[in-house]
Amino acid sequence: MANKKNTSDKNLTPDPANDVNLELDFEQALAELENLVNQMEGGELSLDQSLQAFERGVLLTRHCQAALEAAELKVQTLTGDGELVDLETGEVQGGASE
């Protein structure tokens, strides 16, 4: 089992590129995610590069999802009643309280 250590994958060492930069805002993370998707769809990446891109994409997706959830929570807090209101129709989303 000790022979498995970095035999052909020199990219198994911790890579800061695999951690979503905490300073990355939603738009930057989304743009990077779109870029990764385009690269993967282009078919020019090796298997290892594709796996790394997929891994990074998962982290970016989680980062974006967390940012969206935080924004939703902030909107709910600002509306004061904890309900989401569709800005176009004015209808309460997620069930009416009446």
C-alpha positions as CSV (number, residue, x, y, z in Angstrom):
1,M,0.0,0.0,0.0
2,A,2.9,2.3,0.6
3,N,3.8,2.0,-3.1
4,K,0.6,3.8,-4.1
5,K,2.0,7.1,-2.8
6,N,2.5,9.4,-5.8
7,T,3.4,6.7,-8.2
8,S,2.1,8.3,-11.4
9,D,-0.1,11.2,-10.0
10,K,2.2,14.0,-9.0
11,N,-0.9,16.2,-8.7
12,L,-2.1,14.4,-5.5
13,T,-0.2,16.8,-3.3
14,P,-2.4,19.5,-1.7
15,D,-3.0,22.2,-4.3
16,P,-4.2,25.6,-3.2
17,A,-6.0,25.8,-6.6
18,N,-8.4,23.0,-5.3
19,D,-9.5,25.2,-2.4
20,V,-12.0,27.9,-3.4
21,N,-10.4,31.2,-2.6
22,L,-12.4,32.8,0.2
23,E,-11.9,36.2,-1.5
24,L,-13.7,34.9,-4.6
25,D,-17.0,36.6,-5.0
26,F,-20.1,34.9,-6.6
27,E,-19.5,36.3,-10.1
28,Q,-15.8,35.4,-10.2
29,A,-16.6,31.8,-9.0
30,L,-19.4,31.5,-11.6
31,A,-17.1,32.8,-14.4
32,E,-14.4,30.3,-13.4
33,L,-17.0,27.5,-13.3
34,E,-18.2,28.4,-16.8
35,N,-14.6,28.4,-18.0
36,L,-14.0,24.9,-16.5
37,V,-17.2,23.6,-18.2
38,N,-16.1,25.0,-21.5
39,Q,-12.7,23.4,-21.2
40,M,-14.2,20.1,-20.3
41,E,-16.7,20.2,-23.1
42,G,-13.9,21.1,-25.5
43,G,-12.4,17.6,-25.0
44,E,-8.9,18.9,-24.9
45,L,-8.1,18.0,-21.3
46,S,-6.4,14.8,-20.3
47,L,-8.2,12.4,-17.9
48,D,-6.2,13.8,-14.9
49,Q,-6.9,17.4,-16.0
50,S,-10.6,16.6,-16.4
51,L,-10.8,15.1,-12.9
52,Q,-9.0,18.1,-11.4
53,A,-11.4,20.4,-13.3
54,F,-14.4,18.4,-12.1
55,E,-13.1,18.6,-8.5
56,R,-12.6,22.3,-8.8
57,G,-16.0,22.7,-10.4
58,V,-17.7,20.9,-7.5
59,L,-15.9,23.2,-5.0
60,L,-17.0,26.3,-7.1
61,T,-20.5,25.0,-7.3
62,R,-20.7,24.6,-3.5
63,H,-19.2,28.1,-3.1
64,C,-21.8,29.6,-5.4
65,Q,-24.6,27.7,-3.7
66,A,-23.5,29.0,-0.3
67,A,-23.4,32.5,-1.6
68,L,-26.9,32.2,-3.1
69,E,-28.2,30.7,0.2
70,A,-26.6,33.6,2.1
71,A,-28.2,36.1,-0.2
72,E,-31.6,34.4,0.2
73,L,-31.2,34.6,4.0
74,K,-30.3,38.2,3.8
75,V,-33.4,39.0,1.6
76,Q,-35.6,37.1,4.1
77,T,-34.1,39.0,7.0
78,L,-34.6,42.3,5.2
79,T,-38.2,41.6,4.3
80,G,-38.8,41.1,8.1
81,D,-41.3,38.2,7.7
82,G,-39.0,35.5,6.6
83,E,-40.9,35.0,3.3
84,L,-39.6,35.4,-0.2
85,V,-41.6,37.7,-2.4
86,D,-41.4,37.5,-6.2
87,L,-40.2,41.0,-7.2
88,E,-42.0,40.8,-10.6
89,T,-45.4,39.6,-9.4
90,G,-45.4,40.6,-5.7
91,E,-46.5,37.1,-4.8
92,V,-45.2,35.3,-1.7
93,Q,-43.2,32.2,-2.7
94,G,-43.0,29.1,-0.7
95,G,-46.5,29.1,0.5
96,A,-48.9,31.8,1.6
97,S,-49.2,32.7,5.2
98,E,-52.9,33.6,4.9
